[in-house]
């Protein structure tokens, strides 16, 4: 979906996203899955009815006839428009036949600025699935590419710490970002700090820390332990192959510590760890504004 520069994420929940500019909320998205074949027109009418009641508004005719191609080529779309006080909300209910997900998208703006062309451009650019095998995620000062079959499962955004966890079946992937690194590592090394972060994995699951260099930065990888007898090492390798691994690195240029974790069976999980890490980076100011 393409939105104007300066519209930034302000609220992100499992089934809700709100964008804001410097003055006010600008765009809201809600989504859910439909267990049955739904009439998008009926779904839209029910949503608009709740929207009118919540806003104390009334429907405004005219937006339903706009041309929303190319989004209508791949989705079932029901546009709507609601007026409430000095604001007008134009949007659409969008059903993806591929996965059964229904998205409610609405842009709110003062009636004096309420041109039709902007919400038309936004809705027309909407895609429920990215066109490539990798989906770009950009939030605040981080950017990452995630395999398209992994969906966002949970997240946490706190001062100094961001986390996004993705899931595909029994496979899991988590992205971490800690900052500022010079404060976090002031009295400790990256290896010592990582050992504290992964104490449970090391103690209970027999993991080992190995120093690395990743993308030119100091790094630590959490891997299956190698100690013990040959039989114990072989058994541990068979049980843990393709399961939990982690890579942490100190990006000294961005003053950040980044981390990627993968967990799941299959030989593809190990190279996936490094491939995702290679696509996970700090964003400069000009990149955030794109």
C-alpha positions, 0 to 999 in steps of 0.5 A: 500500500502506498501512502503520502510521505509523513504518514507514520505508524502510530498504533500497531496491534495484531489486527489493527494499524493506525497511521498519523501525520504531524497533525492527526490520525490519517489512516486506519486498517482493521483486518480479520479472517472470514470462516465462510464465503462472505458477501463483501457488500454485506460486510461493508454495510455492517461495518459502515453501520458501526462506523456511523454509530461510533462517529455519529456520522452519516453516509455520503454518496458518490465514492461507491462509483469510483474506479479502484483498478487495479485492486479490483482485478484481484480482490472484492472491493466495496467502497464507502464514505461517511461524514462526521462533523468536520471530518469525512472518512473514505475507504473500502472493505476488501476481501482477498479470495486467496486467503479469506482475509477481510481488510477495512481501510479508511482515510480520514481528513477534514471536509475542506481537504477531502479530495477523492483522489487521495483515498482512491490512490491509497485503496488502488495500491493495496495488496494483501500479498507482496509480489515477491517472495520476500516482504519488506517491513519498515518500522521506526528506525529498522528495516527487514525483509521476511519470507512471504510465507511468514506472518506477523504473530506478535510484537513489542515496541518499548523504549530501547527495544523492538521485537517482531515475531513471525510464524509459518506453521511450526517455524518461527522467526524473531527480529530484535533491536536494542539501543543504544548499544554504547549504553548496553555494552558499557560494562560488558562485552557482546558475548557476555551480554548475549550469554545473559540474554540466552541463559535459559537456552545455554543452560537448559537446551545445551546451546553454545555461544560462538564469536563471529564477524557478521557484515563487518561487525562483531557478532555472536551466534547461539548454536547447538552445544558441541561438548560431551561424548560422541554419542551425546553429541550425535544425539543432541545434533539429531534432536536440535538440528534445524531448531533454535539458533540465534545471531546477534551483532553490534552495528557500531555505525548505527549504535544498535544491537540486532538479533535474529532467531529462528526455530523449526525443523528442516535444513533450510532454517540454518541458512535462513538465519543468515539470509534474514540477518543480511536483510535486517538493518538500521535505516537512515533518516532519508530511507525512513521517509521514502 
